[in-house]
Amino acid sequence: MVHDIGKLRLGYYLYGRNKDALEIEEIKYVRMHPAIGYDILNNYGYEDVIAETVYHHHENYDGTGYPGNLKGDSIPVGARILRTCDVFAALSSKRLYRPAYDIETAIRLMIDEVKNFDMEIFLAFLRVSNSENFDSIRKFIQDINNKKTLNSTVTFMNLNI
Ligand SMILES: [Fe+2]
C-alpha cells in the first residue's frame, strides 16, 4: 500500500502528463521515488524493515535495478517479493499509453525478464497465481481495468518506474 508513496511528491512531473514515454530528465527524477518514500515512511515511524523494503523495491536480482544496484540475496527479501508483485501489478494495469495486459500475458512477459526476479520467489508467485486463492485478485484486476476512468491517484501510483 505504501511502496510508491514517494511518487506523491512527483505530481508536478506526472500529473496530467499525456506523453508516450518519460523524458530522460523525468526518469532520473522519478527514480528518486524509493528514496523519497523511505524518508516519508521513516518520518511517520514505520519500522526500518518496511522503509528498507520500499527503498529497494526497484532493485533487480541481476543487479541492474536501482537505487543501489544491489544483486541477488544482498537485496532485502521483502524488496525481492515486492519487486515481483509490483511488476505483475504494473503489467496487469492499464496505462495512459497502453491497455492492461491480461494476466497470462503479464506472466509471460515476466518470464521473459525473469533475470530481474529471485527465482524462488517468482516460482512461489506462479504457484499463488495458479491457485484458487488468486480468483478474487483476478476479478479485482478485471474490474479495475474495465472502469472507464481511473482515479488519477491510482494511475499515478501504478507507474512502474
Ligand atoms: Fe515504485
Backbone and ligand atoms as CSV (ligand in chain L), in Angstrom:
chain,resi,resn,atom,element,x,y,z
A,1,MET,N,N,0.817,-1.213,0.000
A,1,MET,CA,C,0.000,0.000,0.000
A,1,MET,C,C,0.854,1.268,0.000
A,2,VAL,N,N,2.076,1.193,0.490
A,2,VAL,CA,C,2.875,2.422,0.631
A,2,VAL,C,C,4.148,2.406,-0.217
A,3,HIS,N,N,4.348,1.375,-1.023
A,3,HIS,CA,C,5.664,1.262,-1.667
A,3,HIS,C,C,5.968,2.406,-2.627
A,4,ASP,N,N,4.943,2.995,-3.254
A,4,ASP,CA,C,5.178,4.097,-4.185
A,4,ASP,C,C,4.776,5.445,-3.601
A,5,ILE,N,N,4.735,5.531,-2.278
A,5,ILE,CA,C,4.295,6.778,-1.648
A,5,ILE,C,C,5.209,7.946,-2.028
A,6,GLY,N,N,6.455,7.644,-2.372
A,6,GLY,CA,C,7.381,8.697,-2.801
A,6,GLY,C,C,6.915,9.411,-4.060
A,7,LYS,N,N,6.067,8.756,-4.853
A,7,LYS,CA,C,5.571,9.392,-6.087
A,7,LYS,C,C,4.619,10.545,-5.795
A,8,LEU,N,N,4.090,10.576,-4.571
A,8,LEU,CA,C,3.189,11.677,-4.237
A,8,LEU,C,C,3.897,13.021,-4.319
A,9,ARG,N,N,5.202,13.009,-4.188
A,9,ARG,CA,C,5.954,14.271,-4.274
A,9,ARG,C,C,6.398,14.557,-5.697
A,10,LEU,N,N,6.010,13.724,-6.636
A,10,LEU,CA,C,6.421,13.905,-8.025
A,10,LEU,C,C,5.260,14.380,-8.896
A,11,GLY,N,N,4.209,14.860,-8.269
A,11,GLY,CA,C,2.995,15.225,-9.005
A,11,GLY,C,C,3.223,16.260,-10.087
A,12,TYR,N,N,4.101,17.214,-9.851
A,12,TYR,CA,C,4.362,18.258,-10.833
A,12,TYR,C,C,4.794,17.663,-12.166
A,13,TYR,N,N,5.571,16.586,-12.111
A,13,TYR,CA,C,6.089,15.968,-13.325
A,13,TYR,C,C,5.108,14.988,-13.947
A,14,LEU,N,N,4.283,14.367,-13.110
A,14,LEU,CA,C,3.484,13.258,-13.612
A,14,LEU,C,C,2.018,13.582,-13.816
A,15,TYR,N,N,1.465,14.477,-13.008
A,15,TYR,CA,C,0.029,14.684,-13.056
A,15,TYR,C,C,-0.395,15.287,-14.393
A,16,GLY,N,N,-1.311,14.627,-15.035
A,16,GLY,CA,C,-1.861,15.155,-16.272
A,16,GLY,C,C,-0.985,14.987,-17.489
A,17,ARG,N,N,0.151,14.349,-17.333
A,17,ARG,CA,C,1.014,14.167,-18.498
A,17,ARG,C,C,0.372,13.168,-19.447
A,18,ASN,N,N,0.630,13.378,-20.713
A,18,ASN,CA,C,-0.026,12.535,-21.709
A,18,ASN,C,C,0.970,12.133,-22.793
A,19,LYS,N,N,2.185,11.908,-22.395
A,19,LYS,CA,C,3.212,11.535,-23.358
A,19,LYS,C,C,3.389,10.029,-23.367
A,20,ASP,N,N,3.946,9.537,-24.452
A,20,ASP,CA,C,4.113,8.095,-24.570
A,20,ASP,C,C,5.246,7.588,-23.683
A,21,ALA,N,N,6.267,8.356,-23.527
A,21,ALA,CA,C,7.425,7.899,-22.750
A,21,ALA,C,C,7.957,9.063,-21.929
A,22,LEU,N,N,8.520,8.727,-20.803
A,22,LEU,CA,C,9.096,9.765,-19.972
A,22,LEU,C,C,10.409,10.260,-20.577
A,23,GLU,N,N,10.634,11.565,-20.454
A,23,GLU,CA,C,11.910,12.121,-20.880
A,23,GLU,C,C,12.999,11.638,-19.917
A,24,ILE,N,N,14.253,11.666,-20.408
A,24,ILE,CA,C,15.360,11.178,-19.581
A,24,ILE,C,C,15.434,11.917,-18.251
A,25,GLU,N,N,15.255,13.229,-18.305
A,25,GLU,CA,C,15.328,14.017,-17.067
A,25,GLU,C,C,14.217,13.604,-16.094
A,26,GLU,N,N,13.035,13.343,-16.651
A,26,GLU,CA,C,11.922,12.912,-15.811
A,26,GLU,C,C,12.202,11.551,-15.189
A,27,ILE,N,N,12.795,10.658,-15.975
A,27,ILE,CA,C,13.110,9.317,-15.460
A,27,ILE,C,C,14.074,9.435,-14.285
A,28,LYS,N,N,15.094,10.286,-14.455
A,28,LYS,CA,C,16.050,10.476,-13.358
A,28,LYS,C,C,15.338,10.975,-12.107
A,29,TYR,N,N,14.395,11.898,-12.305
A,29,TYR,CA,C,13.671,12.452,-11.171
A,29,TYR,C,C,12.757,11.405,-10.538
A,30,VAL,N,N,12.016,10.698,-11.388
A,30,VAL,CA,C,11.071,9.705,-10.872
A,30,VAL,C,C,11.807,8.585,-10.145
A,31,ARG,N,N,13.022,8.300,-10.576
A,31,ARG,CA,C,13.787,7.236,-9.913
A,31,ARG,C,C,14.211,7.601,-8.501
A,32,MET,N,N,13.897,8.816,-8.100
A,32,MET,CA,C,14.148,9.203,-6.706
A,32,MET,C,C,13.021,8.728,-5.789
A,33,HIS,N,N,11.932,8.194,-6.353
A,33,HIS,CA,C,10.763,7.931,-5.503
A,33,HIS,C,C,11.001,6.879,-4.418
A,34,PRO,N,N,11.883,5.874,-4.621
A,34,PRO,CA,C,12.117,4.957,-3.493
A,34,PRO,C,C,12.783,5.668,-2.297
A,35,ALA,N,N,13.716,6.567,-2.587
A,35,ALA,CA,C,14.387,7.288,-1.502
A,35,ALA,C,C,13.429,8.264,-0.825
A,36,ILE,N,N,12.600,8.916,-1.636
A,36,ILE,CA,C,11.607,9.838,-1.069
A,36,ILE,C,C,10.629,9.048,-0.193
A,37,GLY,N,N,10.203,7.895,-0.700
A,37,GLY,CA,C,9.292,7.047,0.062
A,37,GLY,C,C,9.922,6.593,1.371
A,38,TYR,N,N,11.198,6.235,1.304
A,38,TYR,CA,C,11.931,5.824,2.513
A,38,TYR,C,C,11.892,6.939,3.553
A,39,ASP,N,N,12.162,8.165,3.117
A,39,ASP,CA,C,12.157,9.300,4.053
A,39,ASP,C,C,10.773,9.519,4.659
A,40,ILE,N,N,9.756,9.446,3.809
A,40,ILE,CA,C,8.385,9.659,4.304
A,40,ILE,C,C,8.049,8.609,5.365
A,41,LEU,N,N,8.344,7.339,5.053
A,41,LEU,CA,C,7.988,6.262,5.991
A,41,LEU,C,C,8.785,6.368,7.284
A,42,ASN,N,N,10.050,6.758,7.166
A,42,ASN,CA,C,10.864,6.971,8.371
A,42,ASN,C,C,10.266,8.069,9.237
A,43,ASN,N,N,9.870,9.163,8.588
A,43,ASN,CA,C,9.306,10.290,9.341
A,43,ASN,C,C,7.991,9.931,10.012
A,44,TYR,N,N,7.263,8.972,9.442
A,44,TYR,CA,C,5.987,8.570,10.030
A,44,TYR,C,C,6.138,7.377,10.970
A,45,GLY,N,N,7.376,6.977,11.246
A,45,GLY,CA,C,7.614,5.969,12.264
A,45,GLY,C,C,7.419,4.527,11.824
A,46,TYR,N,N,7.414,4.295,10.517
A,46,TYR,CA,C,7.328,2.900,10.052
A,46,TYR,C,C,8.592,2.155,10.463
A,47,GLU,N,N,8.455,0.854,10.666
A,47,GLU,CA,C,9.612,0.044,11.027
A,47,GLU,C,C,10.659,0.100,9.910
A,48,ASP,N,N,11.928,-0.037,10.317
A,48,ASP,CA,C,13.025,0.014,9.346
A,48,ASP,C,C,12.857,-1.017,8.235
A,49,VAL,N,N,12.362,-2.203,8.595
A,49,VAL,CA,C,12.244,-3.256,7.592
A,49,VAL,C,C,11.269,-2.849,6.476
A,50,ILE,N,N,10.245,-2.096,6.820
A,50,ILE,CA,C,9.294,-1.613,5.809
A,50,ILE,C,C,9.950,-0.530,4.955
A,51,ALA,N,N,10.598,0.422,5.614
A,51,ALA,CA,C,11.244,1.510,4.877
A,51,ALA,C,C,12.340,0.968,3.957
A,52,GLU,N,N,13.114,-0.006,4.433
A,52,GLU,CA,C,14.173,-0.614,3.609
A,52,GLU,C,C,13.578,-1.356,2.413
A,53,THR,N,N,12.471,-2.027,2.638
A,53,THR,CA,C,11.803,-2.734,1.544
A,53,THR,C,C,11.375,-1.752,0.466
A,54,VAL,N,N,10.800,-0.637,0.884
A,54,VAL,CA,C,10.373,0.386,-0.069
A,54,VAL,C,C,11.592,0.978,-0.781
A,55,TYR,N,N,12.643,1.227,-0.035
A,55,TYR,CA,C,13.852,1.829,-0.626
A,55,TYR,C,C,14.417,0.961,-1.752
A,56,HIS,N,N,14.313,-0.359,-1.611
A,56,HIS,CA,C,14.948,-1.259,-2.583
A,56,HIS,C,C,13.960,-1.938,-3.534
A,57,HIS,N,N,12.725,-1.416,-3.640
A,57,HIS,CA,C,11.729,-2.172,-4.412
A,57,HIS,C,C,11.915,-2.112,-5.923
A,58,HIS,N,N,12.907,-1.365,-6.390
A,58,HIS,CA,C,13.222,-1.393,-7.833
A,58,HIS,C,C,14.586,-2.021,-8.123
A,59,GLU,N,N,15.107,-2.734,-7.164
A,59,GLU,CA,C,16.346,-3.485,-7.416
A,59,GLU,C,C,15.999,-4.745,-8.216
A,60,ASN,N,N,16.829,-5.068,-9.183
A,60,ASN,CA,C,16.665,-6.313,-9.938
A,60,ASN,C,C,17.644,-7.358,-9.410
A,61,TYR,N,N,17.220,-8.596,-9.449
A,61,TYR,CA,C,18.027,-9.677,-8.882
A,61,TYR,C,C,19.401,-9.775,-9.551
A,62,ASP,N,N,19.473,-9.388,-10.830
A,62,ASP,CA,C,20.758,-9.476,-11.544
A,62,ASP,C,C,21.630,-8.236,-11.341
A,63,GLY,N,N,21.177,-7.296,-10.521
A,63,GLY,CA,C,22.000,-6.124,-10.197
A,63,GLY,C,C,21.761,-4.925,-11.092
A,64,THR,N,N,20.764,-4.989,-11.992
A,64,THR,CA,C,20.539,-3.891,-12.938
A,64,THR,C,C,19.496,-2.881,-12.455
A,65,GLY,N,N,19.007,-3.059,-11.236
A,65,GLY,CA,C,17.974,-2.141,-10.749
A,65,GLY,C,C,18.554,-0.923,-10.055
A,66,TYR,N,N,17.721,-0.245,-9.312
A,66,TYR,CA,C,18.138,0.953,-8.589
A,66,TYR,C,C,17.382,1.020,-7.269
A,67,PRO,N,N,17.786,1.802,-6.298
A,67,PRO,CA,C,18.830,2.822,-6.345
A,67,PRO,C,C,20.228,2.282,-6.015
A,68,GLY,N,N,20.356,1.085,-5.497
A,68,GLY,CA,C,21.650,0.610,-5.001
A,68,GLY,C,C,22.381,-0.332,-5.934
A,69,ASN,N,N,21.770,-0.690,-7.075
A,69,ASN,CA,C,22.335,-1.731,-7.952
A,69,ASN,C,C,22.693,-2.977,-7.151
A,70,LEU,N,N,21.880,-3.283,-6.152
A,70,LEU,CA,C,22.128,-4.484,-5.358
A,70,LEU,C,C,21.821,-5.712,-6.207
A,71,LYS,N,N,22.453,-6.823,-5.826
A,71,LYS,CA,C,22.335,-8.054,-6.614
A,71,LYS,C,C,22.006,-9.228,-5.695
A,72,GLY,N,N,21.173,-10.134,-6.196
A,72,GLY,CA,C,20.911,-11.389,-5.500
A,72,GLY,C,C,20.415,-11.201,-4.089
A,73,ASP,N,N,20.960,-12.028,-3.199
A,73,ASP,CA,C,20.478,-12.038,-1.823
A,73,ASP,C,C,20.904,-10.812,-1.017
A,74,SER,N,N,21.696,-9.928,-1.621
A,74,SER,CA,C,22.004,-8.678,-0.912
A,74,SER,C,C,20.794,-7.736,-0.938
A,75,ILE,N,N,19.820,-8.019,-1.806
A,75,ILE,CA,C,18.561,-7.255,-1.818
A,75,ILE,C,C,17.693,-7.796,-0.678
A,76,PRO,N,N,17.156,-6.912,0.166
A,76,PRO,CA,C,16.293,-7.403,1.248
A,76,PRO,C,C,15.154,-8.266,0.691
A,77,VAL,N,N,14.833,-9.339,1.410
A,77,VAL,CA,C,13.846,-10.299,0.891
A,77,VAL,C,C,12.493,-9.640,0.641
A,78,GLY,N,N,12.111,-8.691,1.500
A,78,GLY,CA,C,10.837,-8.001,1.283
A,78,GLY,C,C,10.829,-7.255,-0.042
A,79,ALA,N,N,11.969,-6.653,-0.384
A,79,ALA,CA,C,12.072,-5.916,-1.650
A,79,ALA,C,C,12.034,-6.873,-2.834
A,80,ARG,N,N,12.591,-8.075,-2.664
A,80,ARG,CA,C,12.526,-9.076,-3.758
A,80,ARG,C,C,11.089,-9.539,-3.976
A,81,ILE,N,N,10.349,-9.697,-2.890
A,81,ILE,CA,C,8.933,-10.075,-3.010
A,81,ILE,C,C,8.147,-8.928,-3.648
A,82,LEU,N,N,8.390,-7.727,-3.150
A,82,LEU,CA,C,7.662,-6.566,-3.664
A,82,LEU,C,C,7.970,-6.337,-5.138
A,83,ARG,N,N,9.216,-6.538,-5.552
A,83,ARG,CA,C,9.595,-6.348,-6.963
A,83,ARG,C,C,8.746,-7.247,-7.866
A,84,THR,N,N,8.622,-8.494,-7.461
A,84,THR,CA,C,7.842,-9.457,-8.255
A,84,THR,C,C,6.381,-9.017,-8.334
A,85,CYS,N,N,5.798,-8.690,-7.195
A,85,CYS,CA,C,4.379,-8.308,-7.165
A,85,CYS,C,C,4.138,-6.982,-7.876
A,86,ASP,N,N,5.069,-6.055,-7.738
A,86,ASP,CA,C,4.906,-4.728,-8.329
A,86,ASP,C,C,4.950,-4.805,-9.858
A,87,VAL,N,N,5.851,-5.594,-10.398
A,87,VAL,CA,C,5.921,-5.737,-11.858
A,87,VAL,C,C,4.633,-6.372,-12.378
A,88,PHE,N,N,4.154,-7.385,-11.678
A,88,PHE,CA,C,2.891,-8.004,-12.087
A,88,PHE,C,C,1.753,-6.980,-12.050
A,89,ALA,N,N,1.687,-6.209,-10.970
A,89,ALA,CA,C,0.616,-5.201,-10.839
A,89,ALA,C,C,0.698,-4.176,-11.961
A,90,ALA,N,N,1.913,-3.776,-12.318
A,90,ALA,CA,C,2.081,-2.778,-13.379
A,90,ALA,C,C,1.631,-3.331,-14.730
A,91,LEU,N,N,2.062,-4.555,-15.034
A,91,LEU,CA,C,1.731,-5.134,-16.336
A,91,LEU,C,C,0.240,-5.425,-16.469
A,92,SER,N,N,-0.406,-5.754,-15.378
A,92,SER,CA,C,-1.827,-6.114,-15.441
A,92,SER,C,C,-2.744,-4.916,-15.182
A,93,SER,N,N,-2.169,-3.719,-15.207
A,93,SER,CA,C,-2.946,-2.490,-15.054
A,93,SER,C,C,-2.854,-1.661,-16.323
A,94,LYS,N,N,-3.957,-0.986,-16.664
A,94,LYS,CA,C,-3.890,-0.146,-17.857
A,94,LYS,C,C,-3.121,1.132,-17.556
A,95,ARG,N,N,-2.533,1.652,-18.601
A,95,ARG,CA,C,-1.736,2.865,-18.511
A,95,ARG,C,C,-2.296,3.897,-19.485
A,96,LEU,N,N,-1.838,5.127,-19.365
A,96,LEU,CA,C,-2.279,6.150,-20.304
A,96,LEU,C,C,-1.886,5.780,-21.726
A,97,TYR,N,N,-0.789,5.042,-21.858
A,97,TYR,CA,C,-0.229,4.765,-23.188
A,97,TYR,C,C,-0.471,3.344,-23.675
A,98,ARG,N,N,-1.152,2.486,-22.868
A,98,ARG,CA,C,-1.456,1.126,-23.329
A,98,ARG,C,C,-2.553,0.516,-22.465
A,99,PRO,N,N,-3.290,-0.430,-23.039
A,99,PRO,CA,C,-4.264,-1.145,-22.207
A,99,PRO,C,C,-3.546,-2.114,-21.265
A,100,ALA,N,N,-4.285,-2.649,-20.312
A,100,ALA,CA,C,-3.718,-3.652,-19.397
A,100,ALA,C,C,-3.425,-4.935,-20.166
A,101,TYR,N,N,-2.361,-5.605,-19.800
A,101,TYR,CA,C,-2.129,-6.950,-20.317
A,101,TYR,C,C,-3.000,-7.916,-19.525
A,102,ASP,N,N,-3.508,-8.948,-20.200
A,102,ASP,CA,C,-4.221,-9.966,-19.438
A,102,ASP,C,C,-3.203,-10.704,-18.563
A,103,ILE,N,N,-3.702,-11.413,-17.574
A,103,ILE,CA,C,-2.824,-12.000,-16.560
A,103,ILE,C,C,-1.817,-12.971,-17.181
A,104,GLU,N,N,-2.266,-13.771,-18.103
A,104,GLU,CA,C,-1.359,-14.752,-18.722
A,104,GLU,C,C,-0.243,-14.051,-19.497
A,105,THR,N,N,-0.597,-12.985,-20.221
A,105,THR,CA,C,0.428,-12.229,-20.955
A,105,THR,C,C,1.390,-11.552,-19.988
A,106,ALA,N,N,0.847,-11.003,-18.907
A,106,ALA,CA,C,1.708,-10.349,-17.914
A,106,ALA,C,C,2.736,-11.338,-17.367
A,107,ILE,N,N,2.281,-12.540,-17.058
A,107,ILE,CA,C,3.202,-13.542,-16.514
A,107,ILE,C,C,4.213,-13.974,-17.576
A,108,ARG,N,N,3.765,-14.090,-18.826
A,108,ARG,CA,C,4.704,-14.459,-19.898
A,108,ARG,C,C,5.797,-13.388,-20.057
A,109,LEU,N,N,5.402,-12.119,-19.974
A,109,LEU,CA,C,6.375,-11.026,-20.067
A,109,LEU,C,C,7.351,-11.070,-18.889
A,110,MET,N,N,6.845,-11.452,-17.720
A,110,MET,CA,C,7.733,-11.579,-16.551
A,110,MET,C,C,8.720,-12.728,-16.747
A,111,ILE,N,N,8.269,-13.798,-17.347
A,111,ILE,CA,C,9.175,-14.929,-17.606
A,111,ILE,C,C,10.296,-14.483,-18.550
A,112,ASP,N,N,9.946,-13.631,-19.536
A,112,ASP,CA,C,10.967,-13.111,-20.456
A,112,ASP,C,C,12.038,-12.316,-19.718
A,113,GLU,N,N,11.662,-11.710,-18.600
A,113,GLU,CA,C,12.596,-10.871,-17.831
A,113,GLU,C,C,12.884,-11.489,-16.466
A,114,VAL,N,N,12.899,-12.804,-16.405
A,114,VAL,CA,C,12.990,-13.483,-15.111
A,114,VAL,C,C,14.313,-13.209,-14.394
A,115,LYS,N,N,15.305,-12.741,-15.140
A,115,LYS,CA,C,16.584,-12.376,-14.522
A,115,LYS,C,C,16.418,-11.286,-13.466
A,116,ASN,N,N,15.296,-10.542,-13.569
A,116,ASN,CA,C,15.052,-9.459,-12.610
A,116,ASN,C,C,14.585,-9.969,-11.249
A,117,PHE,N,N,14.155,-11.222,-11.201
A,117,PHE,CA,C,13.483,-11.723,-10.003
A,117,PHE,C,C,14.278,-12.827,-9.327
A,118,ASP,N,N,14.058,-12.934,-8.020
A,118,ASP,CA,C,14.550,-14.075,-7.246
A,118,ASP,C,C,13.720,-15.283,-7.691
A,119,MET,N,N,14.368,-16.296,-8.247
A,119,MET,CA,C,13.652,-17.417,-8.846
A,119,MET,C,C,12.746,-18.126,-7.845
A,120,GLU,N,N,13.221,-18.281,-6.622
A,120,GLU,CA,C,12.410,-18.958,-5.612
A,120,GLU,C,C,11.113,-18.171,-5.345
A,121,ILE,N,N,11.245,-16.856,-5.266
A,121,ILE,CA,C,10.071,-16.006,-5.040
A,121,ILE,C,C,9.173,-15.993,-6.274
A,122,PHE,N,N,9.781,-15.945,-7.451
A,122,PHE,CA,C,8.987,-15.943,-8.674
A,122,PHE,C,C,8.187,-17.242,-8.814
A,123,LEU,N,N,8.810,-18.366,-8.492
A,123,LEU,CA,C,8.092,-19.641,-8.566
A,123,LEU,C,C,6.958,-19.698,-7.543
A,124,ALA,N,N,7.195,-19.125,-6.360
A,124,ALA,CA,C,6.128,-19.055,-5.354
A,124,ALA,C,C,4.976,-18.192,-5.874
A,125,PHE,N,N,5.335,-17.082,-6.531
A,125,PHE,CA,C,4.308,-16.218,-7.130
A,125,PHE,C,C,3.494,-16.989,-8.179
A,126,LEU,N,N,4.176,-17.773,-9.006
A,126,LEU,CA,C,3.462,-18.558,-10.027
A,126,LEU,C,C,2.503,-19.556,-9.379
A,127,ARG,N,N,2.959,-20.188,-8.294
A,127,ARG,CA,C,2.072,-21.134,-7.596
A,127,ARG,C,C,0.818,-20.424,-7.095
A,128,VAL,N,N,0.997,-19.249,-6.504
A,128,VAL,CA,C,-0.155,-18.498,-5.995
A,128,VAL,C,C,-1.063,-18.072,-7.143
A,129,SER,N,N,-0.454,-17.578,-8.236
A,129,SER,CA,C,-1.270,-17.073,-9.345
A,129,SER,C,C,-2.050,-18.192,-10.035
A,130,ASN,N,N,-1.644,-19.433,-9.829
A,130,ASN,CA,C,-2.372,-20.568,-10.406
A,130,ASN,C,C,-3.313,-21.239,-9.409
A,131,SER,N,N,-3.409,-20.671,-8.224
A,131,SER,CA,C,-4.261,-21.282,-7.197
A,131,SER,C,C,-5.644,-20.627,-7.173
A,132,GLU,N,N,-6.570,-21.287,-6.500
A,132,GLU,CA,C,-7.922,-20.727,-6.346
A,132,GLU,C,C,-7.883,-19.422,-5.569
A,133,ASN,N,N,-6.897,-19.282,-4.699
A,133,ASN,CA,C,-6.796,-18.057,-3.901
A,133,ASN,C,C,-6.639,-16.819,-4.772
A,134,PHE,N,N,-6.213,-17.023,-6.012
A,134,PHE,CA,C,-5.946,-15.893,-6.897
A,134,PHE,C,C,-7.207,-15.427,-7.625
A,135,ASP,N,N,-8.298,-16.188,-7.536
A,135,ASP,CA,C,-9.509,-15.852,-8.286
A,135,ASP,C,C,-10.042,-14.465,-7.921
A,136,SER,N,N,-10.026,-14.136,-6.632
A,136,SER,CA,C,-10.549,-12.826,-6.231
A,136,SER,C,C,-9.642,-11.704,-6.749
A,137,ILE,N,N,-8.342,-11.954,-6.795
A,137,ILE,CA,C,-7.413,-10.949,-7.323
A,137,ILE,C,C,-7.636,-10.782,-8.825
A,138,ARG,N,N,-7.828,-11.907,-9.500
A,138,ARG,CA,C,-8.104,-11.876,-10.944
A,138,ARG,C,C,-9.351,-11.018,-11.234
A,139,LYS,N,N,-10.390,-11.199,-10.428
A,139,LYS,CA,C,-11.629,-10.426,-10.610
A,139,LYS,C,C,-11.381,-8.945,-10.315
A,140,PHE,N,N,-10.628,-8.679,-9.255
A,140,PHE,CA,C,-10.309,-7.287,-8.901
A,140,PHE,C,C,-9.570,-6.597,-10.049
A,141,ILE,N,N,-8.589,-7.283,-10.617
A,141,ILE,CA,C,-7.816,-6.718,-11.724
A,141,ILE,C,C,-8.734,-6.423,-12.917
A,142,GLN,N,N,-9.617,-7.360,-13.224
A,142,GLN,CA,C,-10.531,-7.158,-14.350
A,142,GLN,C,C,-11.471,-5.986,-14.090
A,143,ASP,N,N,-11.986,-5.877,-12.852
A,143,ASP,CA,C,-12.900,-4.785,-12.526
A,143,ASP,C,C,-12.201,-3.428,-12.634
A,144,ILE,N,N,-11.000,-3.338,-12.096
A,144,ILE,CA,C,-10.250,-2.075,-12.151
A,144,ILE,C,C,-9.999,-1.669,-13.601
A,145,ASN,N,N,-9.583,-2.632,-14.409
A,145,ASN,CA,C,-9.214,-2.301,-15.785
A,145,ASN,C,C,-10.419,-2.056,-16.684
A,146,ASN,N,N,-11.600,-2.490,-16.258
A,146,ASN,CA,C,-12.797,-2.262,-17.063
A,146,ASN,C,C,-13.471,-0.928,-16.764
A,147,LYS,N,N,-13.008,-0.227,-15.737
A,147,LYS,CA,C,-13.580,1.083,-15.434
A,147,LYS,C,C,-13.238,2.043,-16.564
A,148,LYS,N,N,-14.199,2.947,-16.864
A,148,LYS,CA,C,-13.993,3.900,-17.960
A,148,LYS,C,C,-12.901,4.911,-17.606
A,149,THR,N,N,-12.907,5.377,-16.372
A,149,THR,CA,C,-11.883,6.331,-15.957
A,149,THR,C,C,-11.237,5.820,-14.687
A,150,LEU,N,N,-9.985,6.143,-14.569
A,150,LEU,CA,C,-9.266,5.755,-13.358
A,150,LEU,C,C,-9.081,6.976,-12.479
A,151,ASN,N,N,-9.191,6.747,-11.187
A,151,ASN,CA,C,-8.807,7.783,-10.245
A,151,ASN,C,C,-7.358,8.163,-10.545
A,152,SER,N,N,-7.075,9.460,-10.628
A,152,SER,CA,C,-5.727,9.872,-11.019
A,152,SER,C,C,-4.679,9.358,-10.043
A,153,THR,N,N,-5.049,9.219,-8.784
A,153,THR,CA,C,-4.078,8.728,-7.809
A,153,THR,C,C,-3.709,7.287,-8.112
A,154,VAL,N,N,-4.699,6.486,-8.500
A,154,VAL,CA,C,-4.421,5.092,-8.816
A,154,VAL,C,C,-3.477,5.019,-10.015
A,155,THR,N,N,-3.786,5.795,-11.049
A,155,THR,CA,C,-2.943,5.812,-12.239
A,155,THR,C,C,-1.525,6.234,-11.859
A,156,PHE,N,N,-1.459,7.283,-11.098
A,156,PHE,CA,C,-0.226,7.894,-10.675
A,156,PHE,C,C,0.645,6.929,-9.864
A,157,MET,N,N,0.023,6.186,-8.955
A,157,MET,CA,C,0.786,5.288,-8.100
A,157,MET,C,C,1.225,4.033,-8.815
A,158,ASN,N,N,0.603,3.735,-9.953
A,158,ASN,CA,C,0.909,2.498,-10.623
A,158,ASN,C,C,1.985,2.627,-11.706
A,159,LEU,N,N,2.520,3.811,-11.903
A,159,LEU,CA,C,3.604,3.939,-12.869
A,159,LEU,C,C,4.764,3.076,-12.405
A,160,ASN,N,N,5.187,2.179,-13.237
A,160,ASN,CA,C,6.228,1.247,-12.813
A,160,ASN,C,C,7.598,1.755,-13.207
A,161,ILE,N,N,8.048,2.759,-12.482
A,161,ILE,CA,C,9.329,3.366,-12.819
A,161,ILE,C,C,10.259,3.231,-11.642
L,1,LIG,FE,FE,7.999,2.084,-7.487
